[in-house]
Amino acid sequence: METGDRLNLTEEERGRVQQAVAAAERLTSAEIVPMIVRRSGLYRDARYRVGLTVAIAVLTILVTMEAVWLPWGWHAANAAWLLLATLIAYGIGNWVGQFKPVIRLFTPPDRMRHKVKLRAERAFVQHGLSRTRDRNGLLIMISLLEHQVYVLADQPLFERAPAGVWDQIVAEVVGPVKNGDVIGGLCRGIERAGITLAQYCPPRPGDNPNELPDELIQGS
């Protein structure tokens, strides 16, 4: 799988994730749902910031280098050219601001973390994790644009385990993902979740239904 913005997964990759979920859920009564999304927010404001930054930079350069491009002095008609150059610069900056590395550069980390959190909470409800019998749903979500992993447990499950447990699952995912192995990282996180949750949410022999699908959820 490509680690940038694309979600072109092979059947083999999807199968690896599904098998990892099935194996992990045999160790616990919790329901583990893996998810990969392209992005958690649109970040239109980043485009405006880039456009404004480029426009101000061009305007500043033109004004400070007035003697170069206005060797015969200032004329009123030159104001139109100055305005036009500034508007063109803003348009170019606005266009450049749609690219993912630029979005990450011009978007505050706190804002991206908040967007990922909101996306995970929305997915948690949309995909039925909040409706399990014992309120034991666990979402492991990778948001590609933001380069972030978010683990969200239903409240009763969250209260059973110490906070560091969820950080450990995130760390398992992040390691391989940093090296470009998104699916490998996700599978390791799922495996860690199964081992960890076995301590706080053990399986019930003969009464351990698979309430949610084991398949990987993909989002735009």
C-alpha positions in Angstrom: 0.0 0.0 0.0 1.2 3.5 -0.8 1.6 5.6 2.4 0.9 9.0 1.1 -2.7 9.7 0.1 -3.9 6.7 -1.8 -5.8 3.7 -0.4 -5.2 1.2 -3.2 -5.1 -2.0 -1.1 -4.7 -5.4 -2.5 -6.9 -8.3 -1.5 -3.9 -9.8 0.3 -3.5 -6.7 2.4 -7.2 -6.6 3.3 -7.0 -10.3 4.1 -4.0 -9.7 6.5 -6.0 -7.2 8.4 -9.0 -9.4 8.6 -7.0 -12.3 9.9 -5.3 -10.1 12.5 -8.7 -8.9 13.8 -10.1 -12.5 13.9 -7.0 -13.7 15.8 -7.0 -10.8 18.2 -10.7 -11.2 19.0 -10.2 -14.9 19.9 -8.3 -13.6 22.9 -10.9 -11.1 24.1 -14.6 -10.4 24.1 -13.9 -6.9 22.8 -14.8 -5.9 19.2 -11.8 -4.5 17.3 -12.5 -2.4 14.2 -9.5 -1.2 12.1 -9.9 1.8 9.8 -7.7 3.8 7.4 -8.8 7.2 6.1 -7.1 9.5 3.6 -7.7 12.6 5.7 -9.8 13.7 8.7 -10.4 17.3 7.6 -10.4 19.5 4.5 -8.2 22.3 6.0 -9.4 24.9 3.6 -7.9 27.5 5.9 -4.4 26.2 5.0 -5.0 27.2 1.4 -5.9 30.7 2.5 -2.9 31.0 4.8 -0.5 29.9 2.0 -2.2 32.3 -0.5 -1.9 35.2 1.9 1.7 34.4 2.8 2.7 34.3 -0.9 0.8 37.4 -1.7 2.4 39.4 1.2 5.8 38.1 0.2 5.4 39.2 -3.4 4.0 42.5 -2.4 6.8 43.1 0.0 9.4 42.2 -2.7 7.9 44.5 -5.3 7.6 47.4 -2.9 11.1 47.1 -1.6 12.5 46.6 -5.1 10.6 49.5 -6.5 13.7 51.1 -8.1 14.2 47.9 -10.2 10.8 47.5 -11.8 9.9 51.3 -11.7 13.2 52.8 -12.9 11.4 56.0 -14.2 9.5 56.6 -10.9 6.1 55.8 -9.6 2.9 56.3 -11.7 -0.7 55.8 -10.7 -1.2 53.2 -13.4 1.5 51.0 -11.7 -0.9 50.5 -8.8 -3.0 48.3 -11.0 0.0 46.1 -11.9 0.9 45.9 -8.3 -2.6 44.8 -7.3 -2.7 42.3 -10.2 0.7 40.8 -9.2 -0.5 40.4 -5.6 -3.7 38.7 -6.7 -1.9 36.3 -9.0 0.5 35.5 -6.1 -2.5 34.8 -3.9 -4.0 32.5 -6.5 -0.8 30.6 -6.9 -0.4 30.2 -3.1 -4.0 29.1 -2.8 -3.4 26.4 -5.4 -0.1 25.2 -3.8 -2.0 25.1 -0.4 -4.0 22.1 -1.6 -1.0 19.7 -1.5 -0.7 17.5 1.5 2.9 18.4 2.7 1.9 22.1 2.5 -1.3 21.5 4.4 0.7 19.8 7.2 3.2 22.6 7.2 0.5 25.4 7.5 -1.9 23.6 9.8 -1.3 23.7 13.6 -0.7 20.2 15.0 -3.4 20.8 17.6 -6.0 21.5 14.9 -5.0 18.3 13.0 -5.2 16.2 16.3 -8.7 17.7 16.9 -9.9 16.8 13.4 -8.6 13.2 13.8 -10.4 12.9 17.1 -13.6 14.1 15.6 -13.3 11.8 12.7 -12.7 8.8 15.0 -15.7 9.7 17.2 -17.9 10.0 14.1 -16.7 6.7 12.8 -17.2 5.0 16.1 -20.9 5.8 16.0 -21.4 5.3 12.3 -19.9 1.8 12.2 -21.8 0.6 15.3 -19.0 0.4 17.8 -21.1 2.2 20.3 -23.9 -0.4 20.0 -22.1 -3.6 21.1 -23.8 -5.7 23.8 -21.2 -5.1 26.5 -20.0 -1.7 25.2 -16.6 -3.1 24.4 -15.9 -1.7 20.9 -12.4 -0.5 20.1 -11.5 1.6 17.0 -7.9 1.7 15.6 -7.8 4.5 13.0 -4.9 5.7 10.8 -5.4 9.1 9.2 -2.9 9.4 6.4 -2.8 13.1 5.7 -2.3 14.0 9.3 0.2 11.1 9.9 -1.7 10.2 13.1 -3.1 7.1 14.7 -6.1 7.3 17.0 -7.3 4.6 19.3 -10.9 5.0 20.7 -12.5 2.6 23.1 -16.1 2.6 24.3 -16.4 4.2 27.8 -16.8 1.0 29.9 -13.9 -0.6 28.1 -11.8 2.6 28.4 -12.4 2.7 32.2 -11.3 -0.9 32.7 -7.7 -0.4 31.4 -5.1 2.2 32.4 -4.5 5.1 30.0 -1.1 3.8 29.0 -2.6 0.8 27.4 -4.0 2.8 24.5 -0.7 4.6 24.1 1.0 1.2 23.7 -1.3 0.2 20.9 -0.7 3.5 19.1 3.1 3.0 19.5 2.8 -0.5 17.9 1.1 1.0 14.9 3.4 4.0 14.5 6.7 2.1 14.4 6.1 0.3 11.1 4.0 3.1 9.6 7.0 5.4 9.9 8.9 3.0 7.7 6.2 2.9 5.1 4.5 -0.3 6.2 0.9 0.9 7.0 -0.7 -2.5 6.9 2.0 -4.1 8.9 1.7 -1.4 11.5 -2.1 -1.8 11.7 -1.8 -5.5 12.1 0.7 -5.1 14.9 -1.6 -2.6 16.6 -4.5 -5.1 16.3 -2.3 -7.9 17.7 -1.2 -5.7 20.7 -4.9 -4.8 21.3 -5.9 -8.4 21.4 -3.1 -9.4 23.9 -3.8 -6.3 26.1 -7.6 -6.5 26.1 -7.4 -10.2 27.1 -6.4 -9.0 30.6 -9.2 -6.5 31.0 -11.9 -7.9 28.7 -11.3 -11.7 28.5 -13.4 -13.9 26.2 -16.4 -15.8 27.5 -16.3 -19.5 26.3 -19.4 -20.3 24.5 -20.7 -16.8 24.6 -18.4 -14.6 22.5 -20.3 -13.5 19.5 -18.6 -11.6 16.6 -20.9 -8.5 16.7 -19.0 -6.4 14.2 -17.3 -7.4 10.9 -13.6 -8.1 10.9 -12.9 -6.3 7.6 -10.8 -3.1 7.3 -12.9 0.0 6.9 -11.6 2.5 4.3 -12.6 6.1 4.3 -11.9 9.1 2.0 
